[in-house]
Amino acid sequence: MTITELLILGAAGIFAGILAGFLGIGGGTAIVPLLVALKYAPVQAVATSGLSIVITAISGSIQNWRMGYLSLSQVAGIGFPAVITAQIGAYLAGIFPPYLLLLTFGLLLWLNIFLIELPARLTANQNAEAEPGKLGTEAEQGENAQSAITNTSATSVSVSTITLSTTYQLPHNSNIFFHPTFAKIATGSAAGLLAGLFGVGGGVIMVPLQIWLLGESIKTAIQTSLGVIVITAISATAGHAAHGNVLWVVGLILGGGGLLGAQVSTRFLPRLPDRIVSLAFRSLLAILSIYIFWQAWQQFSNG
């Protein structure tokens, strides 16, 4: 390994750690394309990414827990189903042709861009349908409240403020279609499968599914996702190690950088507006998907 490659891996690890803390994705979405660009086989890139994610996710989750932003019960409910499906994903990763693995990964990233926006769209539609009735009720209340005292007016303003503040996100733990227990199992199972199959930790699907199925805010989903990734990444890495796919030195270098990056980003995440975090997450997925599609075409053309 050359000094240049060592520096690239270290810098990539730090960058992946920052992404892990800010977006709850483990960093695999950045590490896998990098390792492929450095001419490692896709299955080795996936396996080695999993090792670095273990270190990064542990670092970020410990920091979130110390700051009181991590629910261990939520992590366990989502994480344990992922242990089984991660092994299935690790097995499938060694079967699929490299170009098909990359193509499927790219399509998954595009799907998640839609999943991130879906809860906001559903909430906006519900509010739009309720708006006519709300306006009529407010008009009647206005006619009957002209002689109200100042305290009553202040209370009305407070209630209106609360209503407006909840317009843009779903209530906590209010899933849209499924029972919460089933939603946790489905989220964890999908995350584990993707962790083993693509070496991404599962966060790219776990964050959208928590928002969509469990009604979590994006920040809570990110923090829980990073905790679950500790479980999924360990399971997936063990499966890949059994097949001899893990590059241990490369993974440890990436993980060391990720440890530092996650410590920085987990401290700043609570200060950022949800809208900025969501935009950053979706932008990252779009950029990476384009690169992954290009790599898939290269693999297919050279195969």
C-alpha positions in Angstrom: 0.0 0.0 0.0 1.4 3.4 -1.0 1.5 6.5 1.1 -1.0 8.2 -1.3 -3.4 5.3 -1.0 -3.0 5.4 2.8 -3.8 9.1 2.9 -6.8 8.6 0.6 -8.2 5.9 2.8 -7.7 7.9 5.9 -9.4 11.0 4.5 -12.2 8.9 3.1 -12.8 7.3 6.5 -13.1 10.8 8.1 -15.5 11.9 5.5 -17.5 8.7 5.9 -17.6 9.2 9.7 -19.0 12.7 9.2 -21.7 11.4 6.9 -22.5 8.7 9.4 -23.1 11.1 12.2 -25.0 13.6 10.1 -27.1 11.2 8.0 -27.1 7.9 9.9 -25.9 5.9 6.9 -22.8 4.2 8.3 -20.7 5.7 5.5 -20.8 2.7 3.2 -22.4 4.7 0.4 -19.2 6.7 0.2 -16.7 3.9 1.0 -17.9 1.3 -1.5 -17.6 3.6 -4.6 -14.2 4.7 -3.4 -12.9 1.2 -3.0 -14.3 0.2 -6.4 -12.5 3.2 -7.9 -9.3 2.0 -6.2 -9.6 -1.2 -8.2 -10.8 -3.5 -5.5 -13.4 -6.1 -6.4 -16.9 -5.1 -5.6 -17.5 -8.0 -3.2 -14.2 -7.0 -1.4 -15.4 -3.3 -1.3 -18.7 -4.3 0.2 -17.1 -6.6 2.8 -14.3 -4.1 3.8 -16.8 -1.3 4.0 -18.7 -3.3 6.6 -15.7 -3.5 8.8 -15.1 0.2 8.7 -18.8 0.8 9.4 -18.6 -1.2 12.6 -15.9 1.1 14.0 -17.6 4.3 12.8 -21.1 3.4 14.0 -19.9 2.3 17.5 -18.1 5.7 17.8 -21.1 7.8 16.7 -23.6 5.8 18.7 -21.6 6.0 22.0 -21.6 9.8 21.5 -25.3 9.9 20.8 -26.0 7.8 23.8 -23.9 10.1 26.1 -25.9 13.1 24.8 -29.2 11.3 25.5 -30.3 11.1 21.8 -30.3 7.2 21.5 -33.1 4.9 22.5 -31.6 1.5 23.1 -35.0 -0.2 23.1 -35.8 1.2 19.6 -32.3 0.1 18.4 -32.9 -3.4 19.7 -36.3 -3.7 18.2 -35.0 -2.8 14.7 -31.6 -4.3 15.0 -32.1 -7.9 16.0 -34.2 -8.9 12.9 -31.3 -7.5 10.9 -28.8 -10.0 12.3 -30.4 -12.9 10.4 -31.1 -11.1 7.1 -27.5 -9.6 7.1 -26.2 -13.2 6.7 -28.5 -13.7 3.8 -27.3 -10.5 2.2 -23.6 -11.5 2.6 -24.3 -14.8 0.9 -26.1 -13.2 -2.0 -23.3 -10.6 -2.5 -21.0 -13.4 -3.5 -23.4 -14.8 -6.1 -24.5 -11.8 -8.0 -22.4 -10.5 -10.9 -20.5 -7.3 -10.0 -22.4 -5.1 -12.5 -25.8 -6.4 -11.2 -24.8 -5.7 -7.6 -23.8 -2.1 -8.5 -26.9 -1.5 -10.7 -29.3 -2.7 -7.9 -27.4 -0.5 -5.4 -27.9 2.6 -7.7 -31.6 1.8 -8.1 -32.0 1.5 -4.3 -30.5 5.0 -3.8 -33.0 6.5 -6.2 -35.8 4.7 -4.4 -34.8 6.2 -1.1 -34.9 9.7 -2.5 -38.6 9.2 -3.0 -39.1 7.4 0.4 -37.6 10.4 2.2 -40.1 12.8 0.7 -43.1 10.5 1.0 -44.1 11.3 4.6 -44.0 15.0 4.0 -46.2 14.7 0.9 -48.7 12.5 2.8 -48.8 15.0 5.6 -49.2 17.9 3.2 -52.1 16.1 1.5 -53.8 15.4 4.8 -53.5 19.1 5.9 -54.8 20.3 2.5 -57.9 18.1 2.9 -58.5 19.3 6.4 -57.9 23.0 5.6 -61.5 23.9 4.4 -63.1 22.6 7.5 -60.5 24.2 9.7 -61.0 27.6 8.0 -64.8 27.4 8.6 -64.4 26.5 12.2 -61.9 29.3 12.7 -64.3 31.8 11.1 -67.1 30.8 13.5 -64.8 31.0 16.5 -63.7 34.5 15.3 -67.3 35.8 15.3 -68.0 34.4 18.8 -64.8 35.6 20.3 -64.7 39.3 19.6 -65.3 40.1 23.2 -62.8 37.6 24.5 -60.2 38.6 27.1 -56.5 39.0 26.3 -55.6 35.7 28.0 -58.0 33.8 25.7 -56.5 35.5 22.7 -53.0 34.5 23.8 -54.1 30.9 24.3 -55.6 30.8 20.8 -52.3 32.1 19.3 -50.4 29.4 21.3 -52.7 26.7 19.9 -52.3 28.0 16.4 -48.6 28.0 16.7 -48.6 24.4 17.9 -50.8 23.4 14.9 -48.5 25.1 12.5 -45.3 23.6 14.0 -46.7 20.1 13.6 -47.7 20.6 10.0 -44.4 19.5 8.5 -43.8 16.2 10.2 -45.7 13.1 11.4 -46.5 12.6 15.1 -43.9 10.5 16.9 -44.3 6.8 16.5 -47.5 7.2 14.3 -46.8 4.8 11.4 -48.8 5.2 8.3 -49.7 1.7 7.1 -48.4 -0.9 9.6 -48.4 -1.9 13.2 -45.3 -0.5 15.0 -44.0 -3.9 15.9 -44.3 -5.2 12.4 -42.8 -1.9 11.1 -39.7 -2.4 13.3 -39.3 -6.0 12.1 -39.7 -4.9 8.4 -37.2 -2.0 8.8 -34.6 -4.1 10.6 -34.9 -7.0 8.1 -34.5 -4.7 5.1 -31.6 -3.0 6.7 -29.8 -6.2 7.5 -30.3 -7.6 4.0 -28.9 -4.4 2.5 -26.0 -4.3 4.9 -24.8 -7.8 3.8 -25.7 -7.3 0.1 -24.3 -3.8 -0.4 -22.0 -3.1 2.5 -23.9 0.1 3.4 -24.8 -0.5 7.0 -28.5 -0.3 6.0 -28.9 3.3 6.9 -29.9 4.4 3.4 -33.1 2.3 3.7 -33.5 2.4 7.5 -33.8 6.2 7.8 -36.6 6.5 5.1 -38.4 3.4 6.5 -38.4 4.9 10.1 -39.8 8.1 8.8 -42.4 6.3 6.6 -43.5 3.4 8.8 -42.8 4.7 12.3 -43.4 8.4 11.9 -40.1 9.4 13.3 -38.5 12.8 12.7 -35.5 12.7 10.4 -33.0 13.4 13.3 -34.4 10.7 15.5 -34.4 8.3 12.6 -30.7 9.1 11.9 -29.6 8.6 15.5 -31.5 5.3 15.8 -30.2 4.2 12.4 -26.6 4.7 13.5 -27.2 2.5 16.6 -28.8 -0.3 14.6 -26.0 -0.1 12.1 -23.6 -1.3 14.9 -25.6 -4.6 15.0 -26.1 -5.0 11.2 -22.5 -4.2 10.3 -21.1 -6.6 12.9 -23.4 -9.4 11.5 -22.6 -8.6 7.9 -18.9 -8.3 8.5 -18.8 -11.7 10.2 -20.6 -13.3 7.3 -18.1 -11.7 4.8 -15.1 -12.7 6.9 -16.3 -16.3 6.8 -16.0 -16.1 3.0 -12.6 -14.4 3.1 -13.8 -11.2 1.5 -12.7 -8.7 4.2 -9.5 -6.6 3.6 -8.6 -6.1 7.3 -5.9 -3.5 7.0 -7.9 -1.3 4.6 -11.0 -1.6 6.8 -9.2 -0.7 9.9 -7.7 2.4 8.3 -11.1 3.5 7.0 -12.6 2.8 10.4 -10.0 4.8 12.3 -10.8 7.8 10.2 -14.5 7.2 10.6 -14.2 7.1 14.3 -12.8 10.7 14.3 -15.4 12.0 11.8 -18.3 10.5 13.7 -17.3 12.3 16.9 -17.5 15.6 15.1 -20.7 15.2 13.2 -22.8 13.7 16.0 -22.2 16.8 18.1 -23.5 19.1 15.4 -26.5 17.2 14.1 -28.9 18.3 16.8 -28.3 22.0 15.9 -29.2 21.6 12.2 -32.8 22.2 10.9 -34.6 19.1 9.7 -35.1 20.6 6.2 -31.3 21.0 5.8 -30.6 17.5 6.9 -33.2 16.1 4.6 -31.9 18.0 1.6 -28.3 16.9 2.4 -29.4 13.3 2.6 -31.3 13.3 -0.7 -28.6 15.2 -2.5 -26.0 12.7 -1.4 -28.1 9.8 -2.6 -28.6 11.4 -6.0 -24.9 12.1 -6.5 -23.8 8.6 -5.4 -26.4 6.9 -7.5 -25.1 8.5 -10.7 -21.5 7.4 -9.8 -22.7 3.9 -9.0 -24.6 3.6 -12.4 -21.4 4.7 -14.2 -19.4 2.0 -12.3 -22.0 -0.6 -13.1 -21.7 0.3 -16.8 -17.9 0.0 -16.6 -18.2 -3.4 -15.0 -20.7 -4.6 -17.6 -18.6 -3.3 -20.5 -15.4 -4.9 -19.2 -17.1 -8.2 -18.3 
